[in-house]
Amino acid sequence: MMDNQLPNNTEEIVVGLDIGTTKIACFIGQKNEFGKIELLGYGRSESVGVSRGVVANIDRTVASIQQAVQEAEQKVGAQIRLVNVGIAGQHIKSLQHRGLITRENLEAEINQSDIEALIEDMHKLVMQPGEEILHVIPQEFTVDNEQGIKDPIGMSGVRLEANFHIITGQMAAAQNIYKCIRKAGLEVDQLILEPLASAASVLSEEEKEAGVALVDIGGGTTDIAIFQDGIIRHTAVIPFGGNVISDDIRQGCQIMKRQAEQLKRKFGSALSQETKSNEIVCIPGLTGRKPKEIALKTLSQIIEARMTEIIEHVHYEIRSSGFGDQLIGGIVLTGGGSQLKHVTQLFQFVTGLDCRLGFPGEHIANAPEDTSIPSYSTGVGLVIKGYDRLRAKTQEEPTATNDRVALPNLGIQKF
């Protein structure tokens, strides 16, 4: 297995590959001398083999992956092998579980191997047929009935307990992603839940501490990640996104899908009351037919109706998480669907929570302007997650003088 490296450079580069419903984006990043990640290059291609976040046609997806990767490689001048890939889809589920171990050596401090034993124990949970655990994320630890400990390493104790946030997915969906990556001539370094990646690129530590819901509105899915007290509390994937809005416009206005997408992007608004009733846009007719006139008021009413439905699904997930009244940071919107006009106002109106747009690159040094749009949040986040993994690898090797090992990024587990 060959690592990613630039010519004449010893520093390893990290690659994030976002396999989305509307686009496939490849981002290449490298750590600079200040310890920050710099985006060296990126490539994107139209995604034609993915439906609602799940691979539906392997050959088409492979072709799109190769196109995006080649574009990124040309910009950087390096050949890449290892990629950090996102996974989403309606099949993603999350659950809470509690585990405990009783330590035999009372003299020794709690170390990394104790935590790994707890995590390994969680991987033995019996899942539904066809499901597999993707991530096991420790939330809070309890040492000898002392609760609310975030990092127990170095403490003394007999009974070590932890609350875990466990994310599961369909094995078939994950295997199809692996198959596409291998056919494209690449290897998977990590498979990462997309809302976790998006959260890494747009949320601040302060927001995670205060309580915040990240909502990533993609083409095929809307991903949700809820944080409170710096800990991931709830994740969900809703099988609706920007594509259903385009479909509604196509059917409601009786136009082509491509025209519906362009209408949504250029003139779409999520609040019909903000659109003047006398504004009209003209769409070219099919061969030999008259152009079609569409009132922008009608367009915004169609968008508002479907977007309200998506927001109600999001609001239900926020309430059912049990942290709806603890989100001081409100909602952070990202993804391509968040670029609709007035969408933050509609979110605030329906949910009653503060809302802001989240842009990737807030944790990246000198991010190029064309990568700082919300639809690239997942791709940039995958690079950040890959860098976290590299940093954890270097930290978890114990030395002879210090047997305390830093806690690695436990949100990333091998499949």
Secondary structure, DSSP 8 states (H G I E B T S, - for coil): ----B-TT--SBEEEEEEE-SSEEEEEEEEE-TTS-EEEEEEEEEE--SEETTEES-HHHHHHHHHHHHHHHHHHHT----EEEEEE-STT-EEEEEEEEEE-S-SSS---HHHHHHHHHHHTTS---TTEEEEEEEEEEEEETTEEEES--TT---SEEEEEEEEEEEEHHHHHHHHHHHHHTT-EEEEEEEHHHHHHHHH--HHHHHH-EEEEEE-SS-EEEEEEETTEEEEEEEES--HHHHHHHHHHHHT--HHHHHHHHHHH-BS-GGGS-TT-EEEE--STTS--EEEEHHHHHHHHHHHHHHHHHHHHHHHHHTT-GGG-TT-EEEESGGGGSBTHHHHHHHHH-S-EEE--TTTTEET--GGG-SGGGHHHHHHHHHHHHHHHHHHHSS--SS--------TT----
